[in-house]
Amino acid sequence: MYQPHQLGKWGEEEATKYLQKKGYKILEKNFKRKWGELDIIAKKDNVIIFCEVKTIAKKNEDEPFFPEDEINEKKEKQLRKMAQIYLSSKKINPETPCQIDIIAIEAIDGKPNIRHHKNAIEDIF
């Protein structure tokens, strides 16, 4: 099917389409710094949403592994730091409401099965 890099890119494209259909405005994609990357930065209802996209390929829905399982404590800390760096670099008021979401995508037969976990990583500041 997909090579890992292609799978991730496909997942981010699917997540972007999903968010746009749900009324999110995409502010930026693939915001990179030496400490890490934010996959998608969006805005909805005056809230800035930092989206971490995790994509895996499955042969069927019964496989026991989920994309969300890849988010560990180290990754959560990195996402919090990157969110702060983004806000600071864009000179966004620190009082602006924001959250970190996880978008988990399972690619089954080339079709996305999307789960959106809103405010999945709490206490970002």
N, C-alpha and C positions, 0 to 999 in steps of 0.2 A: 504494500500500500504506500504509505508515506515514509520518508526518512525522518528521523526525529526533528531536524530543523524545519523541514517542510510541514510536518504535522503541527508544530507550534505556530508557524506562520498562518496555516490554514485555520487553526483554532482562534487565533487573534482576529482574523478576518470575519469568522462566523460570530464571534463575540461582539465585534463592532456592529455588524448588521443587526444582531439581536438587540443591542442597546439602542440603536437608532430607531428601530421599530417600536421600542418601549418609550420613546420620547426623550431620550438622553441626547445631549449635545456633546459631541466628541471634541474635546479641547486639544488633545495631543495624544500621540501614540509613540511608544518606545522611547520614553524619556530616560536617557542613560547618563550615568555618572560613574566614577570609578568604584563607588560602593554598591552599585546595582542598577536595576532598571525598573521602571513602572511601565507595564504593558499598555494600559489605556487610562487616560485621565478624561473624565466626563463631568458633565454638570447637569443636574436636574433639580428643579424646585429650589434654586439657590444653594444647593449643596454640591460641593466638589467631591467626586467619587474617584478613588484610585482603585482600578480594577486589576487584580492579578488573575491571569488566564492560565489555567492548567488543562492540557489536552492529552488524552491517551487514546490509543486505538484498541478496540476490543473486537473479538470475533463474535461475541454475543453478549446480551445484557446480564447474563448470569455469572460472568467472571467476577470474582470477589474484590477486585482492586478498583479504587475510585481515585480520580484525579486530585480530589481534595486532600487525600492522604499524604500528598507531597509537601503540604504546608506544615513545616515544623517551627519550633520556637525561634530558631536562628533566622528563618525566612520571615517570620512575623516581625522580628526586630529590624531586619533589613528594610522591609516595606514601610515601617513606621519612620525610619530614618530618611528614606527616599521621599516620603510624603512631606516631611519637614523641609528637605532640601528643595523640593519643587516649589512649595509655598514661598520660601525665602527667595529663591531665584527669580520668581515671577512677581515679587513684591506684593503678595496677596496678604491682606489683613489676617493676622493670626486668629482673630475672632471668627473668621469665616467658617461656617459649619462644613465639616468634611468627614468622610468615612472611607474605610478600606473594604472593598467587596472582593469576593472570590467567584470567578465564573469557571465552573467545571464543565468540561466538554468531553464526552465520550464519542469517538468516531466509530460508528458501527455501520459497516458496508458503505462507507463514504458519506454517511448522513450524520449530522450533529445531534446528539442528545445533550441539551444544555440545562444546567442547574445554576441558578444565580443565588449566591448566599450574600445577602445584604448585610453590611456592617459586621462582617465575619470576624474582623480583627479589631477588637475594642480598645478604648483608651489610647488613641494614637498620640495624644499630647498630655 
